[in-house]
Amino acid sequence: MASEFRVTLRSPDLSVGVATAMKAVFLRDVKTAFRQPQDLLNPLLFFVMVVTLFPLGVSPEVSFLQQAGSGILWVAALLSVLLSLDHLYRHDFDDGTLEQLVLQPQPLFLLVLAKSLAHWVLTGLPLVLLTPVLGVMVHLEGNSVAVLCLTLLIGTPVLSLIGSIGAALTLGLRSAGVLLSLLIIPLYIPVLIFGTGTVMAASEGAPVAGQLALMGAFLVLALTLAPFASAAALRISLSNS
C-alpha cells in the first residue's frame, strides 16, 4: 500500500503534482475510513448519546435546555472531534505510509492540510448535519439552530486543524490519548467560547456578525498556521520513533 501511495503522489510537474497529491491523500483517507466504519461511527454515536443523555442526567425543563442547549451541543461536538483525533495519523504511521508521505517532493504542509480536510469531512461535517435534529431535541428555536449550525460549520474545521497538531506531536507515544487531550483542550477553549456565545446572542436577538467574523478569523488563522505546525510535529515524531 505504501509503494502504491508513493507512485500515486510523484509527478514530473510539481505544480500539477501538488494538487494531484492533495487529492490522492484526501481520497485515500476517505476510502480508508469507510473500510473501518467503527472509527467513522464512534464520534457520531458519542455526539448523539451525550446530547440525548444530558437532559436525563441534569434537567429536562424546557427553559433550562433552551439556555444550555447550545453549550451542550458545542461541548459534545468538541469531545467528538477530540475522540477521533487519535486515528488521524495512527493508521498511516502503523503501515509505513506516513514515512512515504514525508518523503514526497510535494510540500508536507499541503498534504497535512488535505488529511485535516478529510478528517473534517468525515467527522466535523456529519456533526453539523446532525445538529438541527439534536437542536430541536433540546428545544432551541429555529434562529438559534441556524446560527448554531453556522458556528459549527466554521468552528469544526478549526478543531480538526488544531487537533492535527496534537495528533502529530503525540504520534507513537504511550497513553497518547490522555496527552492529546491535555495539549489540545486549552486551544479549543476560545472556539468554544465564541461558538456558544454567538448562539446565545442570537437567541436574545442581538447581532452576531461580529462574533461570526471572529470565528472566521480563527478559521483563516488555523488554515494558515496549523498545517505548518503539524508538518513540523510529524517530522519530529518520526525522527524520534
C-alpha positions as CSV (number, residue, x, y, z in Angstrom):
1,M,0.0,0.0,0.0
2,A,2.8,2.4,0.8
3,S,4.6,1.8,-2.5
4,E,1.3,2.3,-4.4
5,F,0.8,5.5,-2.5
6,R,4.3,6.7,-3.4
7,V,3.7,6.2,-7.1
8,T,0.4,8.0,-6.9
9,L,1.9,11.1,-5.4
10,R,5.0,11.5,-7.6
11,S,4.6,13.7,-10.7
12,P,7.1,15.3,-13.0
13,D,5.3,18.6,-12.9
14,L,5.4,19.8,-9.3
15,S,2.7,22.5,-9.9
16,V,0.3,19.8,-11.1
17,G,1.7,17.2,-8.7
18,V,0.7,19.3,-5.6
19,A,-3.0,19.3,-6.5
20,T,-2.8,15.6,-7.5
21,A,-1.1,14.7,-4.3
22,M,-3.6,16.5,-2.1
23,K,-6.4,14.8,-4.0
24,A,-4.8,11.4,-3.6
25,V,-4.3,11.9,0.2
26,F,-7.8,13.2,0.6
27,L,-9.4,10.3,-1.3
28,R,-7.2,7.7,0.4
29,D,-8.2,8.9,3.8
30,V,-11.9,8.8,2.9
31,K,-11.7,5.3,1.4
32,T,-9.7,4.1,4.4
33,A,-12.3,5.5,6.8
34,F,-15.1,3.7,5.1
35,R,-13.2,0.4,5.3
36,Q,-13.1,0.9,9.1
37,P,-16.7,2.1,9.8
38,Q,-16.3,1.8,13.6
39,D,-13.8,4.7,13.6
40,L,-16.2,6.7,11.5
41,L,-19.3,6.0,13.6
42,N,-17.9,6.2,17.1
43,P,-17.7,10.1,17.2
44,L,-21.2,10.4,15.8
45,L,-22.7,8.0,18.2
46,F,-20.9,9.7,21.1
47,F,-22.2,13.0,20.0
48,V,-25.8,11.8,19.8
49,M,-25.5,9.9,23.2
50,V,-24.1,12.9,25.1
51,V,-26.8,15.3,23.8
52,T,-29.5,12.7,24.4
53,L,-28.5,11.7,27.9
54,F,-27.7,15.2,29.2
55,P,-31.4,16.2,29.8
56,L,-32.0,12.9,31.6
57,G,-29.0,13.4,33.9
58,V,-29.4,17.2,34.6
59,S,-32.8,18.6,33.9
60,P,-35.5,18.1,31.2
61,E,-37.0,21.5,31.8
62,V,-37.6,23.4,28.5
63,S,-36.3,26.7,29.9
64,F,-33.0,25.2,31.1
65,L,-32.5,23.3,27.8
66,Q,-33.1,26.4,25.8
67,Q,-30.5,28.3,27.8
68,A,-27.9,25.5,27.9
69,G,-28.6,23.7,24.6
70,S,-26.0,25.5,22.6
71,G,-23.3,24.8,25.2
72,I,-24.3,21.1,25.4
73,L,-24.1,20.7,21.6
74,W,-20.8,22.5,21.3
75,V,-19.1,20.6,24.1
76,A,-20.4,17.3,22.7
77,A,-19.1,18.3,19.2
78,L,-15.7,19.3,20.6
79,L,-15.4,16.0,22.5
80,S,-16.5,14.0,19.5
81,V,-13.8,15.6,17.3
82,L,-11.2,15.0,20.1
83,L,-12.3,11.3,20.3
84,S,-11.5,10.9,16.6
85,L,-8.1,12.7,16.5
86,D,-6.0,9.7,17.7
87,H,-6.7,7.9,14.4
88,L,-5.8,10.9,12.2
89,Y,-2.2,9.7,11.7
90,R,-2.2,6.4,13.6
91,H,-3.0,4.0,10.8
92,D,-0.6,5.7,8.3
93,F,2.1,5.5,11.0
94,D,1.5,1.8,11.6
95,D,1.6,0.7,8.0
96,G,4.5,2.9,6.9
97,T,2.5,5.3,4.7
98,L,3.4,8.3,6.8
99,E,7.1,7.9,6.1
100,Q,6.3,7.9,2.4
101,L,4.2,11.0,2.9
102,V,7.1,12.9,4.5
103,L,9.5,11.8,1.7
104,Q,7.3,13.2,-1.1
105,P,8.6,16.1,-3.2
106,Q,5.3,18.0,-2.6
107,P,5.2,20.3,0.5
108,L,4.3,18.3,3.5
109,F,2.1,21.0,5.0
110,L,-0.2,20.8,2.0
111,L,-0.5,17.1,2.3
112,V,-1.3,17.5,6.0
113,L,-3.9,20.1,5.1
114,A,-5.5,17.5,2.8
115,K,-5.6,15.0,5.7
116,S,-7.1,17.6,8.0
117,L,-9.8,18.4,5.4
118,A,-10.6,14.7,5.0
119,H,-10.9,14.4,8.8
120,W,-13.3,17.3,8.9
121,V,-15.4,15.9,6.1
122,L,-15.6,12.5,7.9
123,T,-16.2,13.8,11.4
124,G,-17.0,17.5,11.6
125,L,-19.4,17.8,8.7
126,P,-21.6,14.9,9.9
127,L,-21.8,16.6,13.3
128,V,-23.0,19.7,11.6
129,L,-25.6,17.8,9.7
130,L,-26.9,16.1,12.9
131,T,-27.1,19.4,14.7
132,P,-30.6,20.6,13.5
133,V,-32.2,17.4,14.8
134,L,-30.5,17.5,18.1
135,G,-31.1,21.2,18.4
136,V,-34.8,20.6,18.2
137,M,-34.4,17.9,20.8
138,V,-33.1,20.4,23.3
139,H,-35.8,22.9,22.4
140,L,-33.7,25.5,20.6
141,E,-35.6,28.0,18.5
142,G,-35.2,28.0,14.7
143,N,-33.0,31.0,14.5
144,S,-30.7,29.6,17.3
145,V,-30.4,26.3,15.5
146,A,-29.4,28.0,12.2
147,V,-26.8,30.1,14.0
148,L,-25.6,27.0,15.9
149,C,-25.1,25.1,12.6
150,L,-23.3,28.1,11.1
151,T,-20.9,28.3,14.1
152,L,-20.2,24.6,14.0
153,L,-19.6,24.8,10.2
154,I,-17.0,27.4,10.9
155,G,-15.7,26.0,14.1
156,T,-15.3,22.3,13.5
157,P,-12.6,22.8,10.8
158,V,-10.7,24.8,13.3
159,L,-11.0,21.9,15.8
160,S,-9.6,19.4,13.2
161,L,-6.8,21.7,12.2
162,I,-5.7,22.4,15.7
163,G,-6.2,18.8,16.7
164,S,-3.9,17.7,13.9
165,I,-1.0,19.4,15.7
166,G,-1.6,17.5,18.9
167,A,-2.1,14.2,17.0
168,A,1.2,14.7,15.2
169,L,3.0,15.6,18.5
170,T,1.8,12.5,20.3
171,L,2.3,10.1,17.5
172,G,3.8,6.9,18.6
173,L,3.6,7.7,22.3
174,R,2.0,5.5,25.0
175,S,-1.1,7.0,26.5
176,A,-1.3,9.4,23.6
177,G,-5.0,9.9,24.0
178,V,-4.6,11.5,27.5
179,L,-1.7,13.6,26.5
180,L,-3.5,14.7,23.3
181,S,-6.4,15.9,25.4
182,L,-4.2,17.9,27.8
183,L,-2.5,19.6,24.8
184,I,-5.5,20.4,22.7
185,I,-8.4,21.2,25.0
186,P,-6.8,24.6,26.2
187,L,-6.5,25.6,22.5
188,Y,-10.2,24.6,21.9
189,I,-11.5,26.9,24.6
190,P,-11.6,30.2,22.6
191,V,-13.5,28.5,19.8
192,L,-15.9,27.0,22.3
193,I,-16.5,30.4,24.0
194,F,-17.2,32.2,20.8
195,G,-19.3,29.4,19.4
196,T,-21.7,29.2,22.3
197,G,-21.6,33.0,22.8
198,T,-22.7,33.6,19.3
199,V,-25.7,31.3,19.6
200,M,-26.7,32.8,23.0
201,A,-26.5,36.3,21.4
202,A,-28.7,35.2,18.5
203,S,-31.3,33.7,20.9
204,E,-31.5,37.2,22.6
205,G,-32.0,38.9,19.3
206,A,-28.5,40.6,19.4
207,P,-26.5,41.0,16.2
208,V,-24.0,38.2,15.7
209,A,-22.0,39.4,12.6
210,G,-19.0,40.4,14.8
211,Q,-18.8,37.0,16.6
212,L,-19.1,35.2,13.3
213,A,-16.3,37.4,11.8
214,L,-14.1,36.5,14.7
215,M,-14.8,32.8,14.2
216,G,-14.0,33.2,10.6
217,A,-10.7,34.8,11.6
218,F,-10.0,31.8,13.8
219,L,-10.6,29.6,10.7
220,V,-8.3,31.6,8.5
221,L,-5.6,31.6,11.2
222,A,-5.9,27.9,11.6
223,L,-5.7,27.2,7.9
224,T,-2.7,29.4,7.6
225,L,-0.6,28.2,10.6
226,A,-1.8,24.8,11.7
227,P,-0.6,22.8,8.6
228,F,3.0,24.1,9.1
229,A,2.9,23.3,12.8
230,S,1.5,19.8,12.1
231,A,4.1,19.1,9.4
232,A,7.0,20.1,11.7
233,A,5.5,18.0,14.5
234,L,5.3,15.0,12.2
235,R,8.9,15.3,11.2
236,I,9.9,15.5,14.9
237,S,7.8,12.5,15.9
238,L,9.1,10.4,13.0
239,S,12.7,11.3,13.7
240,N,12.2,10.1,17.3
241,S,10.4,6.9,16.5
